[in-house]
Amino acid sequence: MNRIHFACVASPIVLAIGVAAGTASADGEPYRETYPHAQIDPARGFEGDVGFSDTIQYWRSEQALQRHAGWVGDPEQQWRLNWKFMDLDRVDLHPGHFAVDTGAARATALARRDPRFLSCLGEGGEKLAGLAASYPKYDAALGRVVTVEDRIESCAAAAPGEKVPQGSVANNEISVWFKSLSAGTPIRVDIGDARVMAAYRRGETLFYAKTGQLNFACASCHVPGSIMGHRLRGETPTTPFADAAHYPTYRTPVSMLESIQQRFARCHGQMRTQALAPGDPAYVDLEVFMTVLSNGYPMSVPSAR
Ligand code: HEC
């Protein structure tokens, strides 16, 4: 019987035992199947969807969304809009908007306890607007690639009192507030940084790696020719391009904010794969991969899904 590891070196968690009975490779590493790789060029950012799902023509811009507004509510067509009609102020006021205010209040309270909280978020400067659009990024002091949610947790850790761990309501609310200050700013993850690109490549490998009791990869649902575009228990998986732009999002079905890493955990649940905790190195790598696929697309927080 063979063991399947999802998270390579950084966090070798045994995910599923039993289904994909394979053989060990010559070097003794567990055999693992991969979904065939799609051709994705990280340099193209969200425009990489051209020639991929090609749904980008329906959601690339406000005008494109307007032209296809008639698809909203039509289960056969709606998925082609990549849910982009639910961003920002395109929908009526929803709890995601209130999270901006609660998050701001939480940040103010933290800054009152320790003023360094805001300068830590601002990377030494006072200006926070636009900054969130360059995440995830390599941080020399921390010695790792950090996401916005990791930054919030680390900055808050220095202030006395309540901690703000990734995955908590407080962390998601502060993240929505911080990212809303970059709303409309095109995402610009620095793919010129070798450490960011190394994380991208690891994330890419995870995206195609089959895991869990169903032996599914992320790609089994999110690339053309897979389940993408087909209904699966009431939901239709869409293209992975430009997804990172609207997280954390307010999830209407469960009435709560959800970070992108919590979404990964939800998808892992659908794959019958053991979910990882927010902040796990494997989820950071996947977030880098997905955010590079959002490069160039405007940050769209707050949003609802
Ligand atoms: C069994 C099918 C399935 C698998 C496998 C799967 N997902 Fe999903 N995923 C979905 C569905 C269905 C949705 C909701 C519809 C949508 O937005 O695409 C979704 C949504 C998402 C979203 C949110 C998209 C948005 O617009 O908000 C992200 C991000 C995501 N998946 C990433 C992943 C990653 C990373 C993996 C692998 C760890 C994965 N998914 C594996 C079915 C799947």
Residues whose N, C-alpha, C, O or C-beta is under 5 A from the ligand:
A	BS01	HEC	N82 W83 F216 A217 C218 S220 C221 E235 T236 P237 T238 D243 R263 F264 C267 Q270 M271 L286 R305
